[in-house]
Amino acid sequence: MILVVGATSRVGKEAIPTLLAHGHTVRAMTRTPEKAETLRQLGAEVVQGDLRDPDSLARACTGVEKVLAAAHGFNPGQADNNPHTVDDVGNHNLIDAAKAAGVDHFVFISILDATPDSPMELIRIKYATEQYLKASGLSYTILRAAAFMEFWGAMVGEPILKNHKTTIFGSGNNPINFVSAADVAAFAVIALEEASARNQTINVGGPENLTLNQVAALFEKASGQPAKKSHVPLPMMRMMRVVVKPFNPMLSLQITGGIVMDTENQTCDMSATLQRYPVKLHHMAEVAQQMVESAN
């Protein structure tokens, strides 16, 4: 049996149908089982669980051979569901529960270029969780995923589709690798099924590096409408990050992410990885087109 934690996340919803189609028994853990009814209808066993509740993790891991950890605490508006409680303590709880249950293999969705000295706290936490997993003695695969196309498509593209205008953090000229959640899920399935992926750290990016200005242009092209683009200057973002942190730490984290995306190296070359694991990667233009079709 495979346990998918974060079953209703972007990656979880993409990975579970594929795992079921491949003949695996899947236990889908989520904080809100009512949101997983489609997964239940496909044949997954849906269970309620919370990374902040070690007892629920112990129950979820019972009888499980492999775990896919796809949950995250980057949830605006949910103060108690944050990188500290979920990505840090919560994932440590899950690793401990998996080890106690005798889980054979653990797949962790991390973040591209996770380092201990990143300017973004979430990235530092992801790196620390990677180290905790490696030290646990569990067989593991760490998938370091680039920024999700679907998230940034919604951030930059949806306003273009709805109102013909959008806001871009910083200059929007820094090249960024974006990956589709469907492609991260495809690599997660590989990590769960193929022995060659065990005890490996694998970068999972998309087929191209695009600036946020280029992302906006793709949505303009897909919609057939020009858009007004406003930019939030970096000095303002740096000031806002500090000002809002005491009363809205999640917003401060989002602003920090915007600063990192406009100033740090966010590129990825997938050629070597694709030679080992030939996944057909989606392009941002496809995501834009899908969003246009859904909006109509």
Rosetta blueprint (number, residue, H / E / L):
1 M L
2 I E
3 L E
4 V E
5 V E
6 G L
7 A L
8 T L
9 S L
10 R H
11 V H
12 G H
13 K H
14 E H
15 A H
16 I H
17 P H
18 T H
19 L H
20 L H
21 A H
22 H L
23 G L
24 H L
25 T L
26 V E
27 R E
28 A E
29 M E
30 T E
31 R L
32 T L
33 P H
34 E H
35 K H
36 A H
37 E H
38 T H
39 L H
40 R H
41 Q H
42 L H
43 G L
44 A L
45 E E
46 V E
47 V E
48 Q E
49 G L
50 D L
51 L L
52 R L
53 D L
54 P H
55 D H
56 S H
57 L H
58 A H
59 R H
60 A H
61 C H
62 T L
63 G L
64 V L
65 E L
66 K E
67 V E
68 L E
69 A E
70 A L
71 A L
72 H L
73 G L
74 F L
75 N L
76 P L
77 G L
78 Q L
79 A L
80 D L
81 N L
82 N L
83 P H
84 H H
85 T H
86 V H
87 D H
88 D H
89 V H
90 G H
91 N H
92 H H
93 N H
94 L H
95 I H
96 D H
97 A H
98 A H
99 K H
100 A H
101 A L
102 G L
103 V L
104 D L
105 H E
106 F E
107 V E
108 F E
109 I E
110 S E
111 I E
112 L L
113 D L
114 A L
115 T L
116 P L
117 D L
118 S L
119 P L
120 M L
121 E H
122 L H
123 I H
124 R H
125 I H
126 K H
127 Y H
128 A H
129 T H
130 E H
131 Q H
132 Y H
133 L H
134 K H
135 A H
136 S L
137 G L
138 L L
139 S E
140 Y E
141 T E
142 I E
143 L E
144 R E
145 A E
146 A L
147 A E
148 F E
149 M H
150 E H
151 F H
152 W H
153 G H
154 A H
155 M H
156 V H
157 G H
158 E H
159 P H
160 I H
161 L H
162 K H
163 N H
164 H L
165 K E
166 T E
167 T E
168 I E
169 F E
170 G L
171 S L
172 G L
173 N L
174 N L
175 P L
176 I E
177 N E
178 F E
179 V E
180 S L
181 A H
182 A H
183 D H
184 V H
185 A H
186 A H
187 F H
188 A H
189 V H
190 I H
191 A H
192 L H
193 E H
194 E L
195 A H
196 S H
197 A H
198 R L
199 N L
200 Q E
201 T E
202 I E
203 N E
204 V E
205 G L
206 G L
207 P L
208 E L
209 N E
210 L E
211 T L
212 L H
213 N H
214 Q H
215 V H
216 A H
217 A H
218 L H
219 F H
220 E H
221 K H
222 A H
223 S H
224 G L
225 Q L
226 P L
227 A L
228 K E
229 K E
230 S E
231 H E
232 V E
233 P L
234 L H
235 P H
236 M H
237 M H
238 R H
239 M H
240 M H
241 R H
242 V H
243 V H
244 V H
245 K L
246 P L
247 F L
248 N L
249 P H
250 M H
251 L H
252 S H
253 L H
254 Q H
255 I H
256 T H
257 G H
258 G H
259 I H
260 V H
261 M H
262 D H
263 T H
264 E L
265 N L
266 Q E
267 T L
268 C L
269 D L
270 M L
271 S H
272 A H
273 T H
274 L H
275 Q H
276 R H
277 Y L
278 P L
279 V L
280 K L
281 L L
282 H L
283 H L
284 M H
285 A H
286 E H
287 V H
288 A H
289 Q H
290 Q H
291 M H
292 V H
293 E H
294 S H
295 A H
296 N L
